[in-house]
């Protein structure tokens, strides 16, 4: 797979989970990939090492997506090291549950900073370096318009903003030949969700999913790889669910 040969990508929040799967897939497709992390230093270093052994090129950058200057610095470092930037994947996000009557404003502000402001700043900086054929891929959530559980109103709000930002940027950047799309995962396997699913009563986690199983990070990464490639050149402004039919 060499669809992304000679391309350079930056993935925010790429040390673990879906982010790490995206980094691995883009590298496997031939791209040189920089990715950010905050606290997961050991997983980040291990990922860089594993990709190098497989013949790929990756760069780990410590940067908090809730820190505007850190986001700008991550874009700058990517360009400085690799000489260009073709693909931005806004994957970094946090989820802090809580009900409205007791939700602390500092946590609200933190969610806004990481989940909305971070992707905006990353895109703003990235497009300064992108040429025609550039790709911005946001990782949103089905929660933007499908919320089956309580205590996630703020998270859903931030992911709704990501979906709207995707549509607006697609209009703004379309004349420049840069596409902007949003991948919206549903119930995808994580360490926590896997443990819940395998525990007694865990079938309730899979119950809303038409395919009756949890998704895999690699299944999200495969759609990201398509959207990053030239094959998706006429796809922009799209919000694409990867949820096994849970919101069907």
BAKOLVO-297746 format. One record per residue (C-alpha): residue in three letters; x, y, z. Coordinates in steps of 0.02 Angstrom, whole numbers, plus 50000, padded with zeros to 5 digits. Layout:
<rs>
ALAXYZ
...
</rs>
This chain:
<rs>
UNK500005000050000
UNK500845015949940
UNK499395027849913
UNK500225040750025
UNK502015039049967
UNK502985055549985
UNK501585063050091
UNK501785070350266
UNK500435069050398
UNK500145075850572
UNK498985066150688
UNK498505074150854
UNK498295062251000
UNK499155048150908
UNK500005037851044
UNK498575026051089
UNK496925018951033
UNK496145025550873
UNK497525038450854
UNK498895025250857
UNK497955014650731
UNK497835029750616
UNK499695033250633
UNK500125015150593
UNK498965014650443
UNK499585030950367
UNK501385025150388
UNK500945008450309
UNK500215018150162
UNK501905026750138
UNK501705043350230
UNK502945050650353
UNK501905054050508
UNK502135065650655
UNK500955063350801
UNK500635072050966
UNK500415065251141
UNK500275072851314
UNK500635059951451
UNK500855043851352
UNK502725045551327
UNK503145026951335
UNK501755021651213
UNK502285035751097
UNK504095030351097
UNK503595012151074
UNK502505016850925
UNK503915026450841
UNK505075011650868
UNK503824998950800
UNK503495009450645
UNK505355011350615
UNK505594992450625
UNK504224990450495
UNK505135002450378
UNK504085017750412
UNK504485035050477
UNK503625042850628
UNK503965057250745
UNK503225059350920
UNK502915077150980
UNK502355081351155
UNK500935094051137
UNK499335096951233
UNK497935100451108
UNK497145111951237
UNK498665123351228
UNK498585134551075
UNK500455137951070
UNK500865119551087
UNK499735115450939
UNK500565128750834
UNK502275122350884
UNK501805104450835
UNK501325109950660
UNK502915120150645
UNK504005105650703
UNK503175093750581
UNK503565105450436
UNK505315108850499
UNK505745090250512
UNK504875083750356
UNK504865099250246
UNK503005099650210
UNK501265095250273
UNK499945086850167
UNK498765078550290
UNK498085084050459
UNK497095071950566
UNK496265080450715
UNK496065065450829
UNK496485072151003
UNK494955073851114
UNK494385071451293
UNK492735066351371
UNK492275072151545
UNK490515066151590
UNK489335075151708
UNK487585082451723
UNK487225100851692
UNK486745105151871
UNK488455100451938
UNK489615102051789
UNK491145112851836
UNK491505127251718
UNK493365123251719
UNK492985106051647
UNK491805113951520
UNK493205125851467
UNK494445111451456
UNK493275101651342
UNK493055116751230
UNK494935119851224
UNK495415102151175
UNK493925096551070
UNK493505112550975
UNK494865125650990
UNK496255112950965
UNK495625106450797
UNK495265124250738
UNK497025130350778
UNK497825114750704
UNK496855117350543
UNK497245135950540
UNK499105132550555
UNK499115117450439
UNK498305126250291
UNK499725138950290
UNK500805124650225
UNK499575114150125
UNK499505114449936
UNK498145108349820
UNK497725090549866
UNK497905093950052
UNK496815084250172
UNK496045088750340
UNK495195074250428
UNK494295077150592
UNK493875062950710
UNK492175067150780
UNK490885055650856
UNK489145048950824
UNK488745058350985
UNK488595074150881
UNK486835068850833
UNK486515052450924
UNK486615051951115
UNK485905036151194
UNK486625038851370
UNK486545053051498
UNK487945064051565
UNK488785067251397
UNK487935083451342
UNK489535093751340
UNK490485080551243
UNK489065079251117
UNK489065098151100
UNK490925098451060
UNK490755084750930
UNK489275093850853
UNK490425108850835
UNK491725097950748
UNK490405092350622
UNK489905110350587
UNK491715115950575
UNK492015102150448
UNK490625108350335
UNK491175126550348
UNK493005123050315
UNK492555112150166
UNK491735127550088
UNK493165139050133
UNK494555127550072
UNK493705119249924
UNK494285132649799
UNK496075128749854
UNK495885110149819
UNK495975105450004
UNK494655093250066
UNK493955092750243
UNK492995077850311
UNK492415071150479
UNK492505052850532
UNK491255048950670
UNK491635032950767
UNK490335024250872
UNK490695010550999
UNK492485006050958
UNK493544994351064
UNK494595002751197
UNK495344994551351
UNK493905001151456
UNK492504997151334
UNK493224979851302
UNK493214976151488
UNK491434982351507
UNK490864972351356
UNK491604956051421
UNK490914958051598
UNK489214951151651
UNK487864961551567
UNK489134968351445
UNK488054963451298
UNK487084979551330
UNK488574989251261
UNK488384980051095
UNK486484979851096
UNK486214995950994
UNK487494990550863
UNK486704982550710
UNK488234971450686
UNK488164966050869
UNK489994969050904
UNK491174983050948
UNK492144991650810
UNK494014990750794
UNK495205005450790
UNK495904998650627
UNK494185000150547
UNK494165018650586
UNK495945020450523
UNK495495012450356
UNK494215026050320
UNK495475039450372
UNK496755032050251
UNK495475032850109
UNK495035050950149
UNK496895055250155
UNK497195047949982
UNK496925054549807
UNK495495041949787
UNK494395053249894
UNK494725069049793
UNK492865072649765
UNK492355069549946
UNK492305084950057
UNK491175091950192
UNK490605074350236
UNK490205067850411
UNK490445049150396
UNK489895037050535
UNK490895021450579
UNK489705014150709
UNK489144997050648
UNK487395003650617
UNK487085009450797
UNK486305025650738
UNK485395018150588
</rs>
